[in-house]
């Protein structure tokens, strides 16, 4: 659900989302702050692996490890990541790709949470 909440504004309100995201994610210090909640979410996903249905376990563990890797990179290398985020946010194509990926992950997790369990 979190990915849908983040992905839909990226797709449908790109200008206002871009303005706010550049203000928040444009600074390396803010990236380090935003990496902590994602680290907690990713750690919970990875640690819940034994309790997950085998159908969804591979999806949840793959995305959990990807989110864990992303949060560690955002925390330890914010000066490397910040220009790349700014570049992606400034282009309409980058915003559309990020929005579609967020919506796709949100729909996948919603399906796994509703149908598999």
C-alpha positions as CSV (number, residue, x, y, z in Angstrom):
1,X,0.0,0.0,0.0
2,X,2.9,2.3,0.8
3,X,4.2,2.0,-2.8
4,X,0.8,2.8,-4.3
5,X,0.6,5.9,-2.0
6,X,4.0,7.0,-3.2
7,X,3.6,5.9,-6.9
8,X,0.3,7.5,-7.8
9,X,1.3,11.1,-7.0
10,X,4.5,10.5,-9.0
11,X,2.4,9.6,-12.1
12,X,-0.5,12.0,-11.8
13,X,1.0,15.1,-10.1
14,X,4.5,15.2,-11.3
15,X,5.2,18.9,-11.0
16,X,4.2,19.3,-7.4
17,X,5.8,15.9,-6.5
18,X,9.0,16.9,-8.2
19,X,9.1,20.2,-6.3
20,X,8.7,18.6,-2.9
21,X,10.9,15.6,-3.7
22,X,13.8,17.8,-4.8
23,X,13.5,19.9,-1.7
24,X,13.5,16.7,0.6
25,X,15.7,14.3,-1.3
26,X,18.1,16.9,-2.8
27,X,20.2,17.1,0.4
28,X,22.5,14.2,1.4
29,X,21.5,14.6,5.1
30,X,17.9,14.1,4.3
31,X,18.7,11.0,2.3
32,X,20.3,9.5,5.4
33,X,17.2,10.3,7.4
34,X,14.9,8.8,4.8
35,X,17.0,5.6,4.6
36,X,16.3,4.6,8.2
37,X,12.6,3.9,7.9
38,X,13.2,2.0,4.7
39,X,15.9,0.0,6.5
40,X,13.4,-1.0,9.2
41,X,10.8,-2.0,6.6
42,X,13.3,-4.0,4.6
43,X,14.7,-5.7,7.8
44,X,11.1,-6.7,8.8
45,X,10.5,-8.1,5.3
46,X,13.7,-10.2,5.4
47,X,13.2,-11.3,9.0
48,X,9.6,-12.4,8.3
49,X,10.8,-14.9,5.6
50,X,10.2,-18.1,7.7
51,X,6.6,-17.1,8.4
52,X,5.6,-16.3,4.8
53,X,3.8,-18.6,2.4
54,X,6.1,-20.3,-0.1
55,X,4.3,-18.7,-3.0
56,X,5.1,-15.2,-1.8
57,X,8.4,-15.9,0.0
58,X,10.6,-15.4,-3.0
59,X,9.0,-12.1,-4.0
60,X,9.1,-10.7,-0.5
61,X,12.7,-11.8,0.2
62,X,14.0,-10.4,-3.1
63,X,12.3,-7.1,-2.6
64,X,13.3,-7.1,1.0
65,X,17.0,-7.5,0.2
66,X,16.7,-4.9,-2.6
67,X,15.2,-2.4,-0.2
68,X,17.8,-3.3,2.4
69,X,20.6,-2.7,-0.1
70,X,19.0,0.6,-1.2
71,X,18.7,1.9,2.3
72,X,22.3,1.0,3.2
73,X,23.5,2.8,0.0
74,X,21.4,5.8,0.8
75,X,22.8,5.9,4.3
76,X,26.5,5.3,3.6
77,X,26.8,7.1,0.2
78,X,24.4,10.0,0.2
79,X,26.7,12.3,-1.8
80,X,26.9,9.8,-4.5
81,X,23.1,9.1,-4.7
82,X,21.8,12.6,-4.3
83,X,22.9,13.9,-7.8
84,X,21.4,10.8,-9.4
85,X,18.1,11.3,-7.6
86,X,18.1,15.0,-8.7
87,X,18.7,13.9,-12.3
88,X,15.9,11.3,-12.2
89,X,13.5,13.8,-10.7
90,X,14.2,16.5,-13.2
91,X,13.2,14.4,-16.2
92,X,9.6,13.5,-17.0
93,X,10.7,10.1,-18.3
94,X,12.5,9.3,-15.0
95,X,9.5,10.3,-13.0
96,X,7.2,8.2,-15.1
97,X,9.5,5.1,-14.8
98,X,9.8,5.5,-11.0
99,X,6.0,6.0,-10.7
100,X,5.3,2.9,-12.7
101,X,7.8,0.8,-10.8
102,X,6.3,2.0,-7.5
103,X,2.7,1.2,-8.6
104,X,3.8,-2.2,-9.9
105,X,5.5,-3.1,-6.7
106,X,2.5,-1.8,-4.7
107,X,0.0,-3.9,-6.8
108,X,2.3,-7.0,-6.5
109,X,2.4,-6.7,-2.7
110,X,-1.3,-6.0,-2.5
111,X,-2.0,-9.1,-4.6
112,X,0.3,-11.2,-2.5
113,X,-1.2,-9.9,0.8
114,X,-4.8,-10.3,-0.4
115,X,-4.8,-13.5,-2.4
116,X,-1.9,-15.6,-1.1
117,X,-2.7,-15.1,2.6
